[in-house]
Amino acid sequence: MVILQSNLNNLETAEPVYIRAEGLANLFNMKRLNCNNLAIMYLFGAQMYQTGEAPEKAIALVTKYVDVCVHGFFPFVIRGDDFFDKLDDFLAKNAGVMPRSDAVVKNDMAQYLHAPLFDSLRESPEFKKAVAKLEKFIGNTA
């Protein structure tokens, strides 16, 4: 993720990193294991494509970001699965609580989509739909 984050303005370098990261996220079922990291990856990807003047791809990743935020994010828990079957016990013994409240996290989720970088997408029906979905979720659960 560090390589992706530090190269968001260089699509030629960042895109192959993003594609590999997304493949690993799917392979390791990150939506279940750590949905926060998955959401961050989608947000970085959207930023990368928006900066690289690929708005359709940016909107597609904004939509994925919103879907992760809305479906199964709360209550936030890092957990294992059938493959990582020792993770739950380890986390129960060694992990603390989430350092920010749900309300703060939800506010941040929405604010990321209001970044000036996405200004040119604001009139896109798909972008509007994604933002409205996230804002409705936050409004209904905050």
C-alpha positions in Angstrom: 0.0 0.0 0.0 2.9 2.4 0.7 4.1 2.1 -2.9 0.5 2.8 -4.1 0.0 5.7 -1.8 3.3 7.3 -2.7 2.7 7.0 -6.4 -1.0 8.1 -6.7 0.1 10.8 -9.1 1.9 8.3 -11.4 -0.7 6.0 -12.9 2.0 4.0 -14.8 3.7 3.0 -11.5 0.6 2.9 -9.3 -1.8 1.0 -11.4 0.1 -2.3 -11.5 0.6 -2.1 -7.7 -3.1 -1.5 -7.3 -4.1 -4.4 -9.5 -1.8 -6.7 -7.5 -3.1 -5.4 -4.2 -6.7 -5.9 -5.3 -5.9 -9.4 -6.4 -4.4 -10.2 -3.0 -7.3 -8.6 -1.2 -9.7 -10.8 -3.1 -7.5 -13.9 -2.6 -7.3 -13.4 1.2 -10.9 -12.3 1.6 -10.0 -8.9 3.1 -13.7 -7.9 3.1 -14.1 -10.4 5.9 -10.7 -10.1 7.5 -10.1 -6.4 7.6 -12.7 -4.3 5.7 -11.0 -1.1 6.7 -7.9 -2.0 4.7 -10.1 -2.9 1.8 -11.9 0.4 1.9 -8.6 2.3 2.1 -7.3 0.4 -0.9 -10.4 1.2 -3.0 -10.2 4.9 -1.9 -6.5 5.0 -2.9 -7.4 3.4 -6.2 -10.1 5.9 -6.9 -7.7 8.7 -6.1 -5.1 7.2 -8.4 -7.5 6.9 -11.3 -9.0 10.3 -10.8 -5.5 11.8 -10.8 -4.6 9.7 -13.9 -7.7 11.1 -15.7 -9.6 7.9 -15.7 -12.9 9.1 -14.1 -14.9 5.9 -15.0 -12.4 3.7 -13.2 -12.4 6.2 -10.3 -16.2 6.1 -10.0 -16.1 2.3 -10.1 -13.8 2.2 -7.1 -15.7 4.9 -5.2 -18.7 2.6 -5.6 -16.7 -0.4 -4.3 -15.5 1.8 -1.4 -19.1 2.8 -0.5 -20.2 -0.8 -0.7 -17.5 -1.9 1.8 -18.4 1.0 4.1 -22.1 0.2 4.0 -22.1 -3.6 4.1 -20.5 -5.3 7.0 -18.1 -2.6 8.2 -19.8 -2.0 11.6 -19.3 -3.1 14.1 -15.6 -3.0 13.0 -13.8 -6.2 13.9 -10.6 -7.6 12.5 -11.2 -11.4 12.4 -10.1 -14.6 11.0 -11.7 -17.1 8.6 -11.4 -20.8 7.6 -7.8 -20.2 6.3 -6.7 -17.8 9.1 -8.3 -20.0 11.8 -5.9 -19.0 14.6 -6.4 -15.2 14.1 -9.5 -14.8 16.3 -7.9 -16.4 19.3 -4.7 -14.2 18.8 -6.7 -11.0 18.4 -8.9 -11.8 21.5 -5.7 -12.0 23.6 -3.7 -9.3 22.0 -5.8 -6.7 20.3 -7.3 -3.6 21.8 -10.4 -1.7 20.9 -10.8 0.5 17.9 -9.1 3.8 18.6 -11.9 6.0 17.1 -15.6 5.9 17.7 -18.0 4.6 15.1 -19.4 8.2 14.7 -15.9 9.6 13.9 -15.2 6.8 11.4 -18.5 7.3 9.7 -17.9 11.1 9.4 -14.5 10.4 7.9 -15.9 7.9 5.4 -18.2 10.6 4.0 -15.5 13.4 4.1 -13.2 11.4 1.9 -15.7 11.6 -0.9 -15.9 15.4 -0.5 -12.2 15.9 -1.2 -11.5 18.5 -3.9 -9.9 15.8 -6.0 -13.4 14.4 -6.8 -15.0 17.7 -7.7 -15.1 16.9 -11.4 -17.1 13.7 -10.6 -19.8 15.5 -8.6 -22.3 15.7 -11.5 -21.8 12.1 -12.5 -25.0 10.1 -11.7 -22.9 7.1 -10.6 -20.9 9.3 -8.2 -24.0 11.0 -6.9 -25.6 7.6 -6.3 -22.5 6.3 -4.4 -22.3 9.4 -2.2 -26.0 9.4 -1.5 -25.9 5.7 -0.5 -23.0 6.4 2.0 -24.7 9.5 3.4 -28.0 7.6 3.8 -26.2 4.8 5.6 -24.4 7.3 7.9 -27.5 9.2 8.6 -29.5 6.0 9.4 -26.9 4.5 11.7 -24.9 7.4 13.2 
